[in-house]
Amino acid sequence: MSRGILEGIVEKRRRRILREGHSLGVQIPAERRVPLVSFGREPCIICEIKRASPSRGGINPSLDPVHQAGLYSDAGVLSVSVLTEEDHFSGSLLDLMAVKETFPQLSVLRKEFILDEEDLEISFRAGADAVLLIASLLEADTLAQLYTKTYALGMDALVEVHSVEDVAKVRRLRPRFTGINSRDLRSFRTDLLLPLQLAESIDWDTKLIFESGIGRGEDVRIARNAGFSGVLIGETAVRHPERLGELAAAAGAGPENSVFWKHLARRRADHPQRPLVKVCGITGREDALLADSLGADLLGFVFADSPRRADADSVRNLGATWALKVGVVVSESGPDGRRRLPGEVKELLDGGYLDAVQFHGDEEPEECAGLAFPYYKAVRVGSQKDLEAARNFWSPRVLMDARAEGIRGGSGVRISSHLVRRAAETGPLWIAGGINCENVVEIVRDFNPELIDLSSGVEAEAGKKDPEKLKRLFELLDGRME
């Protein structure tokens, strides 16, 4: 939600408190009558109970909180978040009390716009085991006071941050639980890499909780591999209870020592003035090391029928690079009709010689993560229909490449400008196709891509880079040449 909407919600809540009191007309027990349960137990998956939200409208207006909590409990979920804000989320303290009294073994987080100590007293007596404290809503001294009071009552506090300013505000508290929301307060959109970027600013020992935007088990895997201890899942848990087993299993599996998305998020934060750069179609050690020394963020090695096809041994023997290494593949169909990752690519990925896979074939969204992880999808774009198809993929980023008849990548063809603009409207833009020294400044200026993918535009011949073109392009990106 935008900052203006957030402030409007808080102002409306203050007026309701003046009219109805902090219990908002609900009869709250004079003393707590349910046990306190520790928050954040493993597997740390926190599923939400909510009927609506400002950004999505009605999610499930007739939701029965006790039935929903039962679905969560049956799936092995140990922590539940209950929205109690009435006007925009259609929640109630009655929901929280009903859930906790029916499932006293669950840890229940009250998700509300907590403003003062009386809010905390009400939360405790109603049965909350933890409360959400939103750093951006509270002055530093008020936040510290509420944090201290929360623990004095015996509850836990999930302190939510949205910006580096929020992180600075809460640093002296060193909260035990720090939540980072993937929803951009300016655009309403969720971006799975935003929490990964902000996590780099947190320098105290804390359990990081990834909030919003989790739709699949592979999203949980990304969060866990980036150092998050847990995930808070809202709309997906309500709309798709059939995914609870998949989500809980991913949360309980632990990290897989895959840092691809974490490293990319860090690099985006480190040099926001220029796009990330992938140099693709590398076949030789000399080109790889040159691109790496110039500041490439990704090195692309093609493992498909192409004049730019890489050799697995060359990748294996390349050694450590600052740039992450990506294998570009078109998945193969086996005798049973099921897609398979090329064996040499699987070996390189499993052995740590590749950091991720770029799927450049006709893979379906549900196939990709089962074939390789981490991965992202490349989609050939030549029409609005192609853009719509790209939105169906689940990876945090989708690379938009130009559609050229009979060629998958390295065609030198550009995507039409109006399609690039449409693609950029939906989220961070990754773009390939026909980028070279003559047009890179214009492309960056006009479309503000997060990543550009270079191949034929910096070649002397197919599979061999032109050192001067490569050097000049990086100089242009770094603003050292007109």
N, C-alpha and C positions, 0 to 999 in steps of 0.2 A: 504494500500500500504506500501511497505517496506521503511525504511529510505532512502536507496539508490535511489529508484524510486522517492520518494518525492523530494529529492535534485536535481535529474535530471529534474523533471518538473519545478522546480523553476529556475534552470540555463537556461533552454530553454526559459522560460518566460522572463528572463532578456535580453536575446539576441533579442527576438522579440521586446521588448520595445525599445531597442537601434535602431532597424531597422525601426519600425513603429510608435513609440511613445506610450504613455500610453493608447491612444484610440484604439490601434491595428488596425488602418486603418478605424475605424468606425467614421462616422460624428456624433459628440456629440453636443447637443444644447449648445449655449454659456451660457445660464441660465437654471435652472431647470424650467420645465413647467408642472409638475404634483404635486399634493399635497403630503406633508409628512404625513404618516400614522404610528401611534404608532405600534411598533413591540411587539409580544408576547401576543396579546389579547386572552382571553379565548373563546372557547376551544383552547388551545395552541397546535395546530397540524400544523406543517410546512411541506408542501408537495413540493417535488423537481421536477424541470424540467431539465432533462438531457438525452442526447442521448447515452452516453457511459461512461465507467469508466476504469481505468487501470486494475482493478481486475476482471471485468466482461466482458470487451470488449464492443461490440455493444449491447445496451439495446433496443433502438428504434431509429435507424438512421434517419428515416423519420419523427420523432416527430414534430408536429406543436405546438410551445409553447403557442400560443393563445388558440388553441383548448384545450390543456391540462390544462391550467389555468382555462378555463371555466368549465371543469369537476370538478376541485377542488372547485371552487366558488359555483357551484350548490350543492356540497355535504356539504356546510357549512364551508369550510376551509377559514380562514381569512388571513393566512400568506403563502407565496410561496417563495421557494428558487430557484434561477435561476443560473445554472452553466454558467459561461462566459469564462472559459478556453477552448481554441480551440483545441489544439494538442492532448489532452488525453481524454477530456470529450465532444468534438464536440459542445461546446457551443459558445456563442457570446454575446457581449453587445447589439446587435440587438435584441436578444431574450428578454433580460431584458426590453429594451425600449418598445417593442411591447406589452409585458404582462402588464406593468404598464400603458401604454397609453390606453389600452383596458379595464383594470380593475383598475381604479385609487383608488378604495376603498380597494383593497388588500394591505397588507404590503409585500413588496418585499425585500428579502434578496439577496444581491449579494454574491454568493459563488465563491470565487476566491482566489488566492494566493497573497493577498494584501502585497505589499512590502514597499510602501512609501506614503507620503501625496498626491502626484499627483494622485495615484490610488484612494484615497478617494475623491478628487475633481471630478474626472471623474465619479465615482460611484454616487455621489450626483447629478450631472448634468444629468446623464443618467436616473435617477429616482429611485435609490435604497433608501429604507427606513432604511435599516440596512446592515451591512457588516460583513463578517466572518474574524476574526483575529485569526490566528493559532499560539499559543504560542510557539510551538516547532520550528517554522521557524524564529522567531524574537528574537533579543537580548532584554533583559529586558528594556533598555532605549528606544529602538525603539518601542517596544510594548506600553510602557507608552505614548510616543509621539503620536502614531497613535490612541490610545484609546481616548486621550484628544481631538485630532483633529476631530475624528468621532462625538463626542457629540457637539463640537463647531459648526459643520455644521448642527446639528439638527438630525442626524441619530442615530440609536442604534448600538451597537457592540455586536455580539455574539463571545465571547472569547472561543476558543476551546482548551481543555487540553487533553493530552494523558498519563500523568505520574505524579508521585508525584513531580518530578522536575519542570514540567510545573506549577503545582499548586503553588509551592513555588515562581515561577517567577511572577505569576499574583496576588499573595495574596495582595500586597500593593495597587493594583488597585481596589480590591474588586468589580469586574465587576457586573453589574446588571444582565447580562445574561451569564451563563457559560455552554458551551456545552462539553459533554463528549462522545467521540466516542467509540462505541463497537468494532471497527475493530482493531485487534491486528496488530501493525505495523511490527511485526516480521514474522507473519505467514499468513497474509492476511485474516484470518478467523475472523468472528464476534462471540462474546461471550456476551450474554445478561447480564452476571454477572460482566463483567469488569467495566462498568460504575458504578454499585452499589458499587463495592469495592473502586474505586477512589473517589466516592462521600463522603466517610467517611473522606477524607483528607480536604474537603472544609469546612472552619469554618467561613465563612462570609455570610451575608444575600444576597442571590442571587436566581434568577430563574434558576434552573437546567434544561438543555435541553438534552434529551437522543437522541444521533445521531447514525444512522445506525443499521441494524439488525432487525428492526421492520417489521414483516411480517403479523401479525394478531392482532385482537383486544386484545387477551389475553396478547400479548407482551406489548401493551400499558398499560394494567392493572398492569403488573409487574412493569413497570417504574413508574407509578403514585403512586403505593403503596410503592415504595422505596423513595418517596419524590421528584421525578422529576415533575417540573411544566409543562413541555411540551415535545413533541417528534418531531424529524425531520425524515421524511420518504422519502427515495430516490427511490430505484429500485422497491419496492413493489407498490408505488403509480403510477409509470409509467407503469409497466407491468400488474397490476391488479386494474384498476379503479373500478371494481365491488366491491372491498373491502373498498372503501372510506367511505361509510356510516357506516360500522362496526368500522373502525378506528376512525372516528370523534366522534362516539357515546361513544367509550371507553375513548377517551381523555376528553370528556365533563362530564363523569360520576363522576370523582373525585376519591380520594382514598377510599379503603374499609377497612382500618385498618387491612390489612393483611401484615405481615412483614416477612414472611417465607424466601423468597429469599434474602431480604435485610440482614437478620440476618446470613444466610448461607454465603453470600459474605463477610460479616464482619469477620466471624470466619475463613474463608479461608485466609483472609489477616492477621489475628492476629497470626496464627500459620502455616505459609507456609512450615515448616520443616516436618510436618507429615500430613497424609491425614485426612480428616473429617471421623468420625466414627459413623456409625449407629448400634445400638444394637437392633436387631429385635426379634420378637417372645416372647416378655415380657408378662407374665401373672400375675405377682404378684408385690405388692408394694415394697417389699424388693429388688427384682432384679432391678426394675426401679430406686430406689434411689441409689443403689450401682453403676449402670452404670452412672448415672448422676454425682455422686461424683467423679468418676474416670476420667471424662472428655468427655463422649459421647456427640456428637453433635446432634444426633437424637435418639429418642426412638421409636421403631416400635411396634405397637399393631395390631395383625392380627384379622380382622373381616371377616373370611371366614372359610369354613370347614377345620379344622386343629387341631391337638393335641395342637397347640399353640394358640388357639383361646382366645382372650381377653374378659374380661367382661366390658361392658360399664360403669357400676357403679364404677368399680375400677379405670378406667381412669378418670371419673368425680371427684372422691374423692382423686386423687393423689396429687393435689395441684400444686403449682408453681415449675418448674424445670428449671435449666439452659439449659438443652437439649430441643430441639424442639420435639414436639410429632406428630407422623405420623400414620394415620390409613391405614393399608394395606388391600385392598379390591379387590374382584372380582365382578364387577358390575352385577346386576341382570336384567333379562328381564321381563318386566311387561306383563299384558294381551294383550296390544296393540303391543307387540314385541319390544318396545323401552326400552333401558337400563335405569336402575335407580340405584342411590346410595342407599345402605342399609339404612333404616330409622334411625337406631341408630347411624350410622356414620354421617349422615347429621345433626342430633341433636348435636352431639359432636363437629362437625366442626362449625356449626352456633353458638354454645354456647361458643366457644373459648377454649374448652378442648382439641381439636386437632388443630394443626397448618397447616396441609396439609394432602393430601391423596396420597397414592401410589397405582396406578392402576396396578393390577397384573393379569388381565384377558385378554380377547380377544377384548378389547375396540379398536375402530378405532380412528385415530388422531382427526377427527372432532367432536368426541363425548365427549372427556375428559373434556374440560373446562366447557361445559354445565352441566356436572354432579357434578363437584366439583372444587373449586378454593380457594387457590392454590393447584396444584397437580404436580406430575411427573409420568412418565410411567416406568414400569419395563417390560423388554422383555426377554423371555427365549431364550438363544443363543446356538445353536448347529451346525450352518452352516453359510456360507457366506450369504445365502439368509436371515437368521434371522438378520444379521447385517444390510443388506440393508433395511429391514423392519423397523428396529429401527430408521433409519435416517429420516423416514417419520413423526415421531412424533414431536409435536410442543413445548413441554416443554423444558426449558433451559438445562435440564439434563435428560438423560435416563439411568436407572439402568440396567446393563447387568447381568442377572442371568443365571445360568447353566440350560440347558434343561435336565430334567429327566422325564422319562416316567411316566405319571400319578401323578406327584407331582409338585405343584406350590410353590417353595421356601422351604428352610429348608431341602434340600435333602442331603447336605454334598458333593455334586458333584461339581467339578471345571470345568470351561470353559477351553477348550484346549488353550494352550499358543499361538498358531498362530492366533487364533481368537481374543484373548485378545489384541495381538499386533496390529491387524488390527483395532480393535475398538479404541485403543488409538491414532491411526493416525488421526482420524476424529475430535478429540476434547477432552476436559477433561473427564477422565474415571471414571465412577461409576461402581463398580464391587461387585457382591455377588456370593456365592457358594463355600462351602468347605474351607473357610478361618479359620485358627486356629493358635495356638501358634507355631506349627511346621513349618508353611509356610508363616506367615504374613511378616516376614522380607524379604524373597525372593520375594514375590509378590510386596511389596512396592519398593524394589530395582529394579526389572526388568521392572515394568510397570508404576511406578509413578502415581498411581491412585489419583484422587482428593478425592474420598470417597470409603471406604470399608464398606461392610454390613456384620455384624456378626450375626449368628444365632446358628445353631447346633454345630459349632466348639467351642463354649464356654458354652455348656450345660452339666449338669449332667444327665439329661433326657429331653425328649421333653417337652418344656414349663417351664423348671426350669434351671436357669443358675448355673454354677459352679463358685462360687466366686473366687476360686484360679485361674482358667483358665482366667477369666475376668481380674483379677488384673495383671496376668502375661502378658497378651496380651498388655495391656496399658503400662506396664513397657517396653516391647519390642519396642513398637512404640515410646516411649519417650526416647529410647536409654539408659535405665538404666540397661539392662541385655544383656549378650552375647547370 
